[in-house]
Amino acid sequence: MAVSPMGRELFGTDGIRGVPGRFPLDDATVHAVGHALGRHVSGLAAGVARVLIGMDTRESGPQLAGRLAAGLADAGPQPVSAGVITTPGVAALVRSNDFVAGAVISASHNPFSDNGIKLFSHSGMKFPDEVEEGFEVEILRLRETASSAGRLGRELSLSADPALAAEYLAELRARAGRARGDGEKRLDGLTVVLDCAHGAASRLGPELFRSLGARVHAIHNSPDGRNINANCGSLHPESMCRAVVETGAQLGVAFDGDADRALFATASGRLVDGDGVLYVAARALQAAGRLRAPVVGTSMTNLGLERALAREAIGLARVPVGDRYVLEEMLRRGANLGGEPSGHVIFLDDGPAGDGLATALKMAAAMTGDGSLEDLMAGLALYPQRLLSIRVSEKPPLDRLPEIARLAAEARQSLGEAGRIVLRYSGTEPVARVMVEAENEEEVGRWSAAIADAIRQQIGAERPSANPNAEASEQAEA
């Protein structure tokens, strides 16, 4: 079970996550989530409140959606299904229609065996911390009475409304045109590889790009309920990069399971992460006179991006890892661009949710107007960076563990202004993250290995680790 960094039992940094059938995704709890959400929003509409439900392609999705819908209906609101759709698609549709809230059944980049529930208010944003904390109290109370109320087996079967997905795609096309101020932006002549991760973008991504005139090579777009994110998509973009070269495409895009993030490849197969997207987008917005700086990144944002933006007189503000923290800082500062290396990028002028399909359109539009992606990336040199993930048995403050604190201090002194050290715990796993970046790749390897070894020795779940050099990409972090 995922435990949030704020110590809450149900809600982590990206909603509720777990294994279907087990707490917190057992029948009683899922029903209680729907009931608690329904109670919260039932008085927010003049008539019957409507709540939109979407899901990705996991085999457990329909049953979880049915349990959630039953809880909503028992509390009064009417559940409406968008069927298989992206997470940002639900957020956009809730915001542009008369839905009082939205829910997505998805575990994003996780394997098919996991699933989750993400909740959105009518604004298209996740509910504030204090509201989620109130939900927790109500959910845990309701689940205790679900069995006696005879509702454990209750499940609603909802038919998806295909008009909702069509409306979402129409809005994406309109956004692409507004970005350049010249109406709907056509992509005629562009050849693109789309890695759909066997997820929510499997139909929507190819349909969107083809409708704008692009020639599309779609890969990993045949979901079977169990292959979502399996050796494909933004967690494993290698096959996408190869396919770009093999097909002679000008652009490659790799989505994750619910398509709220996207990574890219240039025509030569060079991988471009979220830092590259921020660089291209910031310069485009600045050239159009529409950038409201600073750009908001996270502790994982590469120092190379910070320095490249500085050369363009664009500032960078950093926050902890997590799209909700990026959005909060953007709203606080009045910024309109922010994101993470994982490919989760927020264009606040379009909406408060990161959207992989929208990001892909913006990158494609930038290329058709201003040259190849290689050209657009020419001014960005990312520093060598290494991220190690160490499974831990407990999570004491890392700066209070003497040996770890000593090594981190030595590393920071040695690297000076030419590098960075970030030590933190995962918000969803019993894992400590060690990130080191510097101009010198040998220094990166030396300090990251030394600090990771110290963490294993003091709080490692297995001491010594069975795989002491195990690495995990930050793209896997919720």
C-alpha positions in Angstrom: 0.0 0.0 0.0 1.3 3.4 -0.9 1.7 5.9 1.9 1.9 9.6 1.1 4.8 11.8 2.2 2.3 13.6 4.4 1.6 10.4 6.3 -1.9 9.9 5.0 -3.2 6.4 4.7 -5.0 6.5 1.3 -4.0 9.5 -0.8 -0.4 9.7 -2.1 1.1 12.2 -4.4 -1.1 11.0 -7.3 -4.3 9.8 -5.8 -4.9 6.3 -4.4 -2.8 3.4 -5.6 -2.7 -0.2 -4.8 -3.5 -3.8 -6.0 -7.2 -4.4 -7.0 -8.9 -6.5 -4.4 -6.6 -5.4 -1.6 -6.9 -2.4 0.6 -7.1 0.4 -0.5 -8.6 -0.9 -3.7 -10.9 -3.6 -2.1 -14.6 -3.5 -2.8 -15.6 -1.8 0.4 -13.0 1.0 0.1 -13.6 1.7 -3.6 -17.4 2.0 -2.9 -16.6 4.3 0.0 -14.4 6.5 -2.1 -17.3 7.0 -4.5 -19.8 7.6 -1.7 -17.5 10.1 0.0 -16.9 12.0 -3.3 -20.6 11.9 -4.0 -21.5 13.4 -0.6 -18.9 16.1 -1.1 -20.2 17.2 -4.5 -24.0 16.4 -4.3 -24.9 20.0 -3.3 -22.8 21.7 -6.0 -25.3 21.5 -8.9 -28.8 22.9 -9.3 -30.2 19.5 -10.2 -28.6 16.1 -10.0 -24.9 16.4 -9.8 -22.9 14.5 -12.5 -19.5 13.0 -12.0 -17.4 11.9 -15.0 -15.5 8.6 -14.8 -12.7 7.5 -17.1 -10.1 4.7 -17.1 -7.0 3.4 -18.8 -6.7 -0.1 -20.4 -6.0 -2.3 -17.3 -8.2 -5.4 -17.0 -9.2 -4.3 -13.5 -10.5 -0.9 -14.7 -14.2 -1.7 -15.5 -14.8 -3.5 -12.2 -13.2 -0.7 -10.2 -15.2 1.9 -12.2 -18.4 0.0 -11.5 -17.7 -0.1 -7.7 -16.9 3.6 -7.7 -20.0 4.4 -9.7 -22.2 2.5 -7.3 -20.8 4.5 -4.4 -21.4 7.7 -6.2 -25.0 6.7 -7.1 -25.7 5.7 -3.5 -24.8 9.2 -2.4 -27.0 10.9 -5.0 -24.8 12.0 -8.0 -25.1 10.5 -11.5 -22.0 8.8 -12.7 -21.2 9.2 -16.4 -18.6 7.2 -18.2 -16.1 8.4 -20.8 -14.8 4.9 -21.1 -11.1 4.5 -22.0 -9.6 8.0 -22.0 -6.5 9.8 -20.8 -6.3 11.2 -17.3 -6.0 14.8 -18.7 -8.9 14.1 -21.0 -11.2 13.6 -17.9 -9.7 16.8 -16.3 -10.4 18.8 -19.5 -14.0 17.5 -19.9 -14.9 18.1 -16.3 -13.7 21.7 -16.6 -15.5 22.4 -19.9 -18.8 20.7 -19.1 -21.3 20.6 -16.2 -19.6 17.8 -14.3 -19.1 18.7 -10.7 -16.1 16.3 -10.4 -14.1 13.6 -12.2 -12.5 10.3 -11.4 -9.9 8.3 -13.3 -9.2 4.6 -12.7 -5.5 4.4 -13.5 -2.1 3.7 -12.0 -0.4 5.8 -14.7 3.1 4.3 -15.4 2.7 1.3 -13.1 2.3 -2.3 -14.3 -1.1 -3.7 -15.1 -1.3 -5.5 -11.8 -1.6 -2.1 -10.0 -4.4 0.4 -10.4 -5.6 3.5 -8.7 -8.2 6.3 -8.4 -7.5 10.0 -9.2 -10.1 12.6 -8.3 -10.6 16.0 -9.8 -12.7 18.9 -8.8 -14.7 20.9 -11.4 -11.7 23.1 -11.9 -9.9 20.2 -13.5 -7.4 20.1 -10.6 -6.8 17.6 -7.8 -8.6 18.4 -4.7 -6.6 20.4 -2.1 -4.8 18.5 0.7 -7.4 19.5 3.3 -10.2 18.1 1.2 -8.4 14.8 0.6 -7.8 14.6 4.3 -11.5 15.0 4.9 -12.2 12.3 2.3 -9.9 9.9 4.1 -11.8 10.3 7.4 -15.1 9.8 5.6 -13.9 6.9 3.4 -12.4 4.9 6.4 -15.7 5.5 8.3 -17.9 4.4 5.4 -15.9 1.2 4.5 -16.5 -0.1 8.1 -20.3 0.1 7.5 -20.3 -1.1 3.9 -20.6 -4.8 4.7 -23.6 -4.3 7.1 -25.3 -2.1 4.5 -25.2 -5.0 2.0 -23.4 -3.0 -0.7 -20.1 -4.9 -1.0 -21.3 -6.7 -4.1 -22.9 -3.6 -5.7 -21.5 -2.6 -9.0 -22.9 -0.4 -11.8 -22.3 -1.2 -15.4 -21.9 2.1 -17.3 -21.9 2.5 -21.1 -19.3 4.9 -22.4 -20.4 8.0 -24.2 -18.2 8.2 -27.4 -19.1 11.9 -27.8 -16.9 12.8 -24.8 -13.7 11.5 -26.3 -14.5 13.2 -29.6 -15.1 16.5 -27.7 -11.7 16.1 -26.0 -9.9 15.6 -29.3 -11.6 18.6 -30.8 -10.4 20.7 -27.9 -6.8 19.4 -28.4 -6.9 20.4 -32.0 -8.2 23.9 -31.1 -5.5 24.3 -28.5 -2.8 23.5 -31.2 -4.2 26.3 -33.4 -4.4 28.8 -30.6 -0.8 28.2 -29.7 0.3 29.8 -33.0 -2.7 32.1 -33.4 -3.5 30.8 -36.9 -6.5 28.6 -36.4 -6.3 24.8 -36.4 -2.7 23.8 -36.9 -2.1 21.3 -39.6 0.7 18.7 -39.5 0.8 17.8 -43.2 4.1 16.5 -44.2 5.1 15.4 -40.7 5.9 11.8 -40.1 5.7 10.8 -36.4 6.1 7.6 -34.4 3.6 7.3 -31.5 4.4 4.7 -28.8 1.0 4.5 -27.0 2.2 2.2 -24.2 -0.8 -0.1 -24.8 -2.6 2.5 -22.7 -5.2 5.3 -22.9 -3.6 6.9 -26.0 -3.8 3.8 -28.1 -6.7 5.0 -30.1 -6.8 8.7 -29.3 -3.2 9.5 -30.2 -3.1 8.1 -33.7 -6.6 9.5 -34.4 -5.6 13.0 -33.3 -2.4 13.2 -35.3 -3.9 11.7 -38.4 -6.8 14.1 -38.3 -4.3 16.9 -38.5 -2.6 15.5 -41.6 0.4 13.7 -40.0 1.6 10.4 -41.2 1.5 8.1 -38.1 3.5 5.0 -37.3 1.7 3.7 -34.2 3.5 1.1 -32.0 2.4 -0.5 -28.8 -1.2 0.4 -29.4 -2.9 -3.0 -29.0 -4.0 -3.1 -25.3 -5.1 -6.5 -24.0 -5.6 -5.5 -20.3 -2.2 -6.7 -19.2 0.4 -5.2 -21.5 0.0 -1.6 -20.5 3.5 0.0 -19.9 5.1 -3.4 -20.5 8.6 -2.7 -22.0 7.2 0.3 -23.9 6.0 3.8 -23.5 7.7 6.6 -21.6 9.3 4.2 -19.1 10.9 2.2 -21.9 11.3 4.6 -24.9 14.1 2.7 -26.6 11.9 1.0 -29.2 10.3 4.3 -30.0 13.7 5.9 -30.6 14.7 3.0 -32.9 11.4 3.1 -34.8 11.9 6.8 -35.6 15.2 6.0 -37.3 13.9 2.9 -39.0 10.8 4.7 -40.5 12.6 8.0 -41.3 10.2 9.9 -39.1 10.9 13.5 -38.0 9.5 13.0 -34.5 8.9 10.2 -32.0 6.6 10.4 -29.0 6.3 7.9 -26.1 3.3 8.2 -23.7 2.7 6.5 -20.4 -0.3 4.4 -19.6 -2.7 7.3 -18.9 -1.0 9.7 -21.3 -0.5 12.5 -18.9 3.2 12.6 -19.8 5.3 12.2 -23.0 8.9 11.8 -24.0 10.2 12.5 -27.5 12.9 11.5 -30.0 14.5 13.5 -32.7 14.9 12.3 -36.2 18.3 10.8 -35.3 16.8 8.9 -32.4 18.0 11.2 -29.6 15.8 11.0 -26.6 14.3 14.3 -25.4 12.8 14.3 -21.8 10.7 16.9 -20.0 13.6 19.2 -19.5 14.0 19.4 -23.3 10.3 20.1 -23.7 10.5 23.0 -21.1 13.5 24.5 -23.0 11.7 24.4 -26.4 8.4 25.6 -25.0 9.9 28.4 -22.9 11.8 29.8 -25.8 8.7 29.6 -28.0 6.5 31.3 -25.5 9.1 34.0 -24.9 9.5 34.7 -28.6 5.7 35.1 -28.8 5.7 37.5 -25.8 3.5 35.1 -23.8 5.9 33.5 -21.2 5.2 34.4 -17.6 8.4 33.5 -16.0 9.8 31.8 -14.1 9.6 28.3 -15.5 8.8 25.9 -12.6 10.8 22.7 -12.4 11.6 20.3 -9.6 14.6 19.2 -7.6 15.2 16.7 -10.4 15.3 19.4 -13.2 18.7 19.3 -14.8 21.2 22.0 -14.0 21.9 22.2 -17.8 18.4 23.4 -18.3 18.7 26.0 -15.6 21.8 27.4 -17.2 20.4 27.3 -20.8 17.3 29.2 -19.6 19.5 31.8 -17.8 21.3 32.5 -21.1 17.8 33.4 -22.5 17.1 35.6 -19.4 14.5 33.1 -18.2 14.4 32.1 -14.5 13.8 28.7 -13.1 12.1 27.9 -9.8 12.4 24.5 -8.2 9.9 22.6 -6.0 9.8 19.0 -4.7 9.0 16.2 -7.1 5.3 15.9 -8.0 3.0 17.6 -10.5 0.8 18.9 -7.7 3.8 20.9 -6.3 4.7 22.2 -9.7 1.1 23.4 -10.2 0.9 25.0 -6.8 4.1 27.0 -7.4 2.9 28.1 -10.9 -0.3 29.4 -9.4 1.5 31.1 -6.6 4.0 32.9 -8.9 1.6 33.5 -11.8 3.8 31.3 -14.1 2.4 29.5 -17.1 4.9 26.8 -17.8 6.3 24.1 -15.6 7.0 20.4 -15.5 9.3 17.5 -14.7 11.9 15.4 -16.5 9.5 12.5 -16.6 7.6 14.4 -19.4 4.8 15.7 -17.2 4.5 19.3 -18.5 1.8 21.9 -17.5 0.8 24.6 -19.9 -1.3 26.6 -17.6 -2.8 28.8 -20.3 -4.5 25.7 -21.6 -5.4 24.1 -18.3 -4.0 22.9 -14.9 -3.3 19.3 -15.9 -0.3 17.9 -17.7 -1.4 16.3 -20.9 0.9 14.1 -23.0 -1.2 14.5 -26.2 -1.3 18.3 -25.9 2.4 18.4 -25.2 3.1 16.2 -28.3 1.0 18.6 -30.5 2.9 21.6 -29.2 6.3 20.0 -30.0 5.1 19.0 -33.4 3.7 22.5 -34.1 7.0 24.0 -33.0 8.9 21.8 -35.5 6.6 22.6 -38.4 7.1 26.3 -37.9 10.7 26.5 -36.7 12.7 23.5 -38.0 13.7 20.1 -36.7 13.7 19.1 -33.0 17.5 18.8 -33.2 17.6 22.5 -34.2 15.2 23.5 -31.5 17.4 21.7 -28.9 20.7 23.1 -30.1 21.2 25.4 -27.2 20.5 22.9 -24.4 23.4 20.8 -23.0 22.2 18.6 -20.2 24.7 17.6 -17.4 25.5 14.0 -16.8 23.1 12.8 -14.2 22.7 9.5 -12.3 19.7 8.5 -10.2 19.9 5.5 -7.9 16.9 3.9 -6.0 17.6 2.0 -2.8 14.9 0.0 -1.1 14.9 0.9 2.6 13.4 -0.6 5.8 12.5 2.8 7.3 12.5 6.5 6.4 14.3 8.6 9.0 15.4 12.0 7.8 18.4 11.4 5.7 20.2 14.5 6.9 20.2 13.1 10.4 22.1 10.0 9.5 25.7 10.9 10.2 27.6 9.0 7.5 25.1 9.9 4.8 25.1 13.6 5.8 28.9 13.6 5.9 29.2 12.1 2.4 26.6 14.5 1.0 28.4 17.5 2.5 31.7 16.3 1.0 30.1 15.8 -2.4 28.5 19.2 -2.4 31.8 20.8 -1.4 33.7 18.9 -4.1 31.2 19.7 -6.9 30.6 23.3 -5.9 28.6 25.3 -8.5 29.3 22.6 -11.2 27.0 20.0 -9.8 24.1 19.1 -7.5 23.1 16.4 -5.0 19.5 15.5 -4.2 18.6 13.0 -1.5 14.9 12.2 -0.8 12.4 9.4 -0.3 9.9 8.2 -2.8 6.4 9.3 -2.0 4.9 6.0 -3.2 7.5 3.3 -2.4 9.9 2.3 0.5 12.7 3.7 -1.6 15.4 6.3 -1.1 16.5 8.3 -4.2 20.0 9.5 -4.7 20.5 11.9 -7.6 23.9 13.3 -8.5 24.6 15.5 -11.5 27.8 17.3 -12.5 29.9 18.4 -15.5 32.3 15.5 -14.9 30.7 12.1 -15.4 33.3 10.3 -13.3 32.4 12.5 -10.3 28.7 11.7 -10.8 29.4 7.9 -10.7 31.8 8.1 -7.7 29.6 10.2 -5.4 26.3 8.6 -6.3 27.7 5.1 -5.6 29.3 6.2 -2.3 26.1 7.8 -0.9 23.9 4.9 -2.1 26.2 2.4 -0.4 26.0 4.4 2.9 22.2 4.4 2.7 22.2 0.6 2.1 24.4 0.0 5.1 22.3 2.1 7.5 18.7 1.6 6.4 18.7 -0.7 3.4 15.9 -3.3 3.3 18.6 -5.8 2.3 22.1 -5.2 3.7 24.0 -5.6 1.5 21.6 -5.2 -1.4 21.2 -8.2 -3.8 21.7 -5.7 -6.6 23.8 -2.8 -5.2 23.9 -1.0 -8.5 20.1 -1.1 -9.1 18.9 2.0 -10.8 15.4 3.3 -11.5 14.5 6.2 -13.7 12.7 9.1 -12.1 10.0 8.6 -14.8 8.7 5.8 -12.6 8.1 8.2 -9.7 4.5 9.3 -9.1 
